[in-house]
Amino acid sequence: MNHAMPDLDLFSTPPEMEDKESRKRKLTEDQASELVDKMPPFVRGSNTSYSAAQFVRSEAPNMRVAVLGFIRLMGSHGATDEEVENALGFKHQTASARRNELMNMGLIKKAGTRKTESGCSADVWVQK
């Protein structure tokens, strides 16, 4: 399935804020293509897992773009899965699955931990 490329302005830094680090973080065309075309993961041999991946397949690219856009917007402060969920209105499973895909694509990295609303420690994610 070939989706239209997302508006890459989501990944652009305004010129007045651009620095050497932000120039290094711009998506390549291959990264943008993978962001859009990647099949959501599923458990091999599980019909229910495969069905769920097929169900979300058409929306996963937009969700990945939204998650990456939010993490990028947060800059060096980064975002926890809970913050992504709250900001974008995603269920935990959806937010963490899309964030995990972005991590596996090499687009984001773990940058530490901080407390969630419940007081538990959570990983903080930033764009590479």
N, C-alpha and C positions, 0 to 999 in steps of 0.2 A: 504494500500500500504506500503510495507516494503522496505525502501531504504537502501543501504549500509551505514555503519557508516562512518562519515567523518574522514579524517586524523586528529586525535586528537593532532598532533604536533602543529596545529594552536593555541591550547589552552595551550601549554606548555611554561613555562618560561625557557630560557636558564639557566643551573645550576649556572653560574657565576652571574646571576641577581636574582636568587631566594631568597626570604626572607620569613619571617613568613607570611606576608600578601599575597604574591603570592601563597603560598602553600594552603591558605584557599580558593583562587579563582579558583582552578582547578575544572573542570566539573566532576560531578559524572557520572557513566554510565547511570543512569536514566535521568539526565539532557541532556546528549548527545543524548539519544534515543528520548526524547521529541523534541529536536532541529531538528531532522531529520524527525520524524514521524507525527508531528502536522499538522492537516488540517488548511489551512489559514482560518481566520474568514470570515463570510459573514452575510448579513442581512437576518434573517429568513423571509420567505415569499416572498423574492425578487428573481425571476428567474434570473435576470441579475447579481445580486450580487453572487448568487450561481454559475452561469456559469463562472464568473470571477475567483472565488476561485478555481474551478475545473481546469481552464486553467493554473493558476499559480502554482497549487499544486506540480507538478513534479519539478519545479525550486525553489520553496520557501525554501526547506531545504538548498540548496547551497547558496541562498541569505542570509538566517539567519546566516549561518556559516561565510560568507564574512563580514556581518555587525558586528557580534560579534568579529570576528578577528580584524577588523579595530578599533573598540572601545577599545579592549584589547591592541592593539598596541599603542594606544594613551596614555595608562596608566592613571595617575592621572589628566592629562590635559583634558582627555575625548574628546568627539566629539559631535557636534550638528548634527541635521538631514542634514543641508546644507553641512556640511563637509563630512558626509557619502556619500551624493549624488555626490559631486564633486570627491571624492577619488575613488568611485566605479563605477561612471557613471550611477547611477540609477536615474530614475525619482523620483520626490518628493513623490508621492503616494506609490511607491514601497519601498523606503528607510524608510519612516515613518511607513508603515505597518509592515515591518520586525522588525524595532526597537521596535514598540509597542508590537509585539509578544514576543520579548526577555524580555521586561519589565514585561509582564504578566507571563512569565515563571520564573520570579525571578532571571534572570541572569544579568541584568543591573539595575542601579538606577540613579535617577536624582542627580546631584552633583553641581548644580548652574546654572548660565546663563552667556552668553556673546553675544556680538554684531555679527550679521550676516554681509554679504557684503553690504546689503542695510541699515545697521544701526539699525535694529530691534533687540530686545532681543530674544534669543533662549535658550531653555533648553540644558544643557550639560549633557551627559550620560557617565557613567563609569561602568566597570564591578563590580559586587558585590564581 
